[in-house]
Amino acid sequence: MAKILFVITASDHWTLADGTRQPAGFWAEEALGPYAVFKEGGYEIAAATPGGVPPTADALSLTADFNGGEEGAERMRTALREATELAHPMRIEDVDIDDYAAVFYPGGWGPMEDLPDNAASGRLLTDWLASGKPVSLVCHGPAALLATIGPDGTSPFSGYRLTGLSNAEEKQNGLADRAKWLLQDRLVGELKADYREADPFTPHVQVDRTLYTGQNPYSATPLAQELVKALS
């Protein structure tokens, strides 16, 4: 059975410009929606994090406010408990890309903390792109692409059409004016990506060659569905 690798933040916070640590982690919907799609598609799941640290789901992503009520929140908590593969990650350095059909990076504020400068993740993404296998990232997950920028300022992902959480969405989240930087700004200014955005918090997926990206939490499941179609 083919496998899909989840690369997940190991951080439980995002450090803001004033040094405040915003509680964070991965956003549950962005991992568990795709997890269900991949499982239904017949794929095995494995996970990796920086250091092999068990990942933390952002507590906000498990609340009634973000899941359409308490019943939805309980379904999300149950799904998290049942997704046991995500709770037992390997180190990113120990991943053999030959073992997997695709890689998927969920978002949340955590990736803004520990993935933009994670060299192991940057090498993994670079090698994955070169392999011709799909690379997929959603919401804040594309922050990991910043680690593929070399000393000469170029990245193998430069010029790719992609999306990720927009500045407008970060403003609506309430943290844009307190952040050290915004994802859209760096994807455009440093990665030199062809960034595309849709209306805030509407499903939006971009596919360019073997790069699959989604803009926000509502894009995670549609992104996973596109990836499964590409793999079938």
C-alpha positions as CSV (number, residue, x, y, z in Angstrom):
1,M,0.0,0.0,0.0
2,A,1.4,3.4,-0.9
3,K,2.2,5.9,1.8
4,I,1.8,9.6,2.2
5,L,4.1,11.5,4.6
6,F,2.9,14.4,6.8
7,V,5.6,16.8,7.8
8,I,4.2,18.7,10.8
9,T,5.5,21.5,13.0
10,A,7.0,20.6,16.3
11,S,6.4,24.0,17.8
12,D,3.6,24.8,20.3
13,H,3.9,28.6,19.8
14,W,4.6,31.4,17.4
15,T,6.9,34.2,18.7
16,L,5.5,37.6,17.8
17,A,7.4,40.8,17.2
18,D,7.2,41.9,20.9
19,G,8.5,38.5,22.1
20,T,5.1,37.2,23.1
21,R,4.6,33.5,22.5
22,Q,1.2,32.9,20.8
23,P,0.1,29.4,21.7
24,A,0.0,27.5,18.5
25,G,0.9,24.1,16.9
26,F,-0.7,22.6,13.8
27,W,-4.3,23.5,12.9
28,A,-6.4,20.3,13.4
29,E,-8.7,20.7,10.4
30,E,-5.7,21.1,8.1
31,A,-4.2,17.8,9.2
32,L,-7.3,15.7,10.0
33,G,-9.4,16.6,6.9
34,P,-6.6,15.5,4.5
35,Y,-5.8,12.5,6.8
36,A,-9.4,11.2,6.3
37,V,-9.2,11.8,2.5
38,F,-5.9,9.9,2.2
39,K,-7.1,7.0,4.4
40,E,-10.3,6.8,2.4
41,G,-8.1,6.7,-0.7
42,G,-6.3,3.6,0.6
43,Y,-3.0,5.3,1.6
44,E,-1.0,4.6,4.7
45,I,0.1,7.6,6.7
46,A,3.4,8.4,8.3
47,A,4.6,11.6,10.0
48,A,7.8,13.5,10.6
49,T,8.6,16.6,12.7
50,P,11.7,18.6,13.5
51,G,13.5,16.4,16.1
52,G,10.8,13.7,16.0
53,V,8.9,15.7,18.6
54,P,5.2,14.7,18.9
55,P,3.3,17.5,17.4
56,T,0.8,19.8,19.2
57,A,-2.6,20.6,17.8
58,D,-3.5,24.3,18.3
59,A,-6.0,24.3,21.2
60,L,-8.1,26.8,19.3
61,S,-8.6,24.4,16.4
62,L,-10.3,22.0,18.7
63,T,-12.9,24.4,20.1
64,A,-16.5,24.7,19.4
65,D,-16.0,28.2,17.9
66,F,-13.9,26.8,15.0
67,N,-15.8,23.6,14.5
68,G,-19.4,24.7,14.1
69,G,-20.4,24.0,17.7
70,E,-19.5,21.5,20.4
71,E,-20.6,18.5,18.5
72,G,-18.2,19.3,15.7
73,A,-15.4,20.0,18.2
74,E,-15.9,16.6,19.8
75,R,-15.7,15.0,16.3
76,M,-12.4,16.8,15.7
77,R,-11.0,15.7,19.1
78,T,-12.0,12.1,18.4
79,A,-10.4,12.2,14.9
80,L,-7.2,13.6,16.5
81,R,-7.1,10.7,19.0
82,E,-7.7,8.2,16.3
83,A,-5.0,9.6,14.0
84,T,-2.3,7.7,15.9
85,E,0.3,7.9,13.1
86,L,0.5,11.7,13.6
87,A,1.3,11.3,17.3
88,H,4.4,9.1,16.7
89,P,6.6,11.0,14.2
90,M,10.1,10.3,13.0
91,R,12.8,12.9,12.6
92,I,12.7,14.7,9.3
93,E,16.4,13.7,8.8
94,D,15.3,10.0,8.8
95,V,12.8,10.2,6.0
96,D,13.5,8.2,2.8
97,I,11.5,9.8,0.1
98,D,11.5,6.6,-1.9
99,D,9.1,5.1,0.7
100,Y,6.4,7.7,-0.1
101,A,4.1,8.7,-2.9
102,A,3.7,12.3,-1.7
103,V,4.4,14.7,1.1
104,F,1.9,16.9,2.8
105,Y,2.6,19.9,5.1
106,P,-0.4,21.1,7.2
107,G,-0.5,24.6,8.5
108,G,-1.2,26.4,11.8
109,W,0.9,29.2,13.3
110,G,3.5,26.6,14.5
111,P,5.1,26.2,11.0
112,M,5.8,30.0,11.1
113,E,8.1,29.3,14.1
114,D,10.2,26.2,13.2
115,L,9.9,25.4,9.5
116,P,11.1,28.6,7.6
117,D,14.7,28.0,8.6
118,N,14.7,24.2,9.1
119,A,17.5,22.9,6.9
120,A,16.4,19.3,7.0
121,S,12.9,20.2,5.9
122,G,14.4,22.4,3.2
123,R,16.5,19.6,1.8
124,L,13.5,17.2,1.9
125,L,11.4,19.6,-0.1
126,T,14.2,20.2,-2.6
127,D,14.8,16.5,-3.0
128,W,11.0,15.8,-3.3
129,L,10.6,18.3,-6.0
130,A,13.5,16.8,-7.9
131,S,12.0,13.4,-7.5
132,G,8.9,14.3,-9.5
133,K,6.6,13.2,-6.7
134,P,3.8,15.6,-5.5
135,V,4.7,18.2,-2.9
136,S,1.6,19.7,-1.0
137,L,1.3,22.4,1.6
138,V,-1.6,24.3,3.0
139,C,-2.3,27.6,4.8
140,H,0.9,28.5,6.8
141,G,2.5,25.2,5.7
142,P,4.1,26.9,2.7
143,A,6.4,28.8,5.2
144,A,8.5,25.6,4.9
145,L,9.4,26.6,1.4
146,L,11.4,29.5,2.7
147,A,14.0,26.9,3.9
148,T,14.7,25.9,0.3
149,I,16.2,29.4,-0.5
150,G,20.0,28.9,-1.0
151,P,22.8,31.3,-0.1
152,D,22.5,32.8,-3.6
153,G,18.9,33.8,-2.8
154,T,17.3,31.3,-5.3
155,S,15.0,28.3,-4.6
156,P,13.9,25.5,-6.9
157,F,10.4,26.7,-6.1
158,S,11.0,30.2,-7.4
159,G,8.5,31.1,-10.1
160,Y,6.0,28.4,-9.1
161,R,2.4,29.4,-8.9
162,L,1.2,28.8,-5.4
163,T,-1.0,30.0,-2.6
164,G,-0.9,30.1,1.2
165,L,-2.5,32.2,4.0
166,S,-2.9,35.7,2.7
167,N,-2.1,39.0,4.4
168,A,-5.8,39.8,4.4
169,E,-6.5,36.5,6.2
170,E,-3.8,37.1,8.8
171,K,-5.3,40.5,9.5
172,Q,-8.6,38.9,10.1
173,N,-6.9,36.5,12.4
174,G,-5.9,39.5,14.5
175,L,-2.1,38.9,14.5
176,A,-0.9,40.7,11.4
177,D,0.1,43.9,13.2
178,R,1.9,41.9,15.9
179,A,3.8,39.5,13.6
180,K,7.5,39.7,12.8
181,W,6.6,39.0,9.2
182,L,3.7,37.8,7.0
183,L,3.7,34.7,4.9
184,Q,2.5,36.2,1.7
185,D,5.1,38.9,1.8
186,R,8.0,36.4,2.1
187,L,6.6,34.0,-0.5
188,V,6.6,36.9,-3.0
189,G,9.6,38.9,-1.9
190,E,12.1,36.1,-1.0
191,L,10.9,32.9,-2.6
192,K,9.9,34.8,-5.7
193,A,6.8,32.8,-6.1
194,D,3.9,33.5,-8.3
195,Y,1.5,34.0,-5.4
196,R,-2.3,33.8,-6.0
197,E,-5.1,34.5,-3.5
198,A,-8.8,34.2,-3.4
199,D,-11.3,35.9,-1.1
200,P,-10.4,35.5,2.5
201,F,-11.4,32.1,4.0
202,T,-12.8,30.6,0.9
203,P,-11.5,27.3,-0.6
204,H,-8.7,27.9,-3.0
205,V,-6.2,25.4,-4.4
206,Q,-3.3,26.0,-6.8
207,V,-1.6,23.3,-8.8
208,D,1.6,24.0,-10.7
209,R,3.5,21.0,-12.1
210,T,4.0,18.8,-9.0
211,L,3.4,21.6,-6.4
212,Y,0.0,21.5,-4.7
213,T,-1.0,24.3,-2.4
214,G,-4.1,25.5,-0.5
215,Q,-4.7,28.9,0.9
216,N,-6.5,28.4,4.2
217,P,-8.1,25.8,6.5
218,Y,-11.1,25.5,4.1
219,S,-8.7,24.5,1.3
220,A,-7.1,21.6,3.1
221,T,-9.6,18.9,2.2
222,P,-10.0,20.0,-1.4
223,L,-6.2,20.1,-1.7
224,A,-6.0,16.5,-0.4
225,Q,-8.7,15.5,-2.9
226,E,-6.7,17.0,-5.8
227,L,-3.6,15.2,-4.6
228,V,-5.4,11.8,-4.5
229,K,-6.7,12.4,-8.0
230,A,-3.2,13.1,-9.2
231,L,-1.8,10.0,-7.6
232,S,-4.6,7.7,-8.9
